[in-house]
Amino acid sequence: MIRVVGIRVAPREEGRTYDDIYSRATTLAKKYGIADSSGGRLRVVLVEATAEQKIIESRDFDLTGGGG
């Protein structure tokens, strides 16, 4: 089982990277126990902040520290 979190992303802003978004998402997931019910497994999916909401990219994380 893996917990999936979708994040709507506006066009890239100066100085803000997808890595920054993933880092913030995993920090908040750890803080609030978002992936506790999935054994710490989390998939973060970035989608366009448009009506179509096309997937830009996604990454899987292991919040237990066992890899990602």
Beta strands, then each sheet from edge to edge (+ up, - down):
strand 1: 3-9
strand 2: 41-48
strand 3: 55-62
sheet 1: 1+ 2+ 3-
end
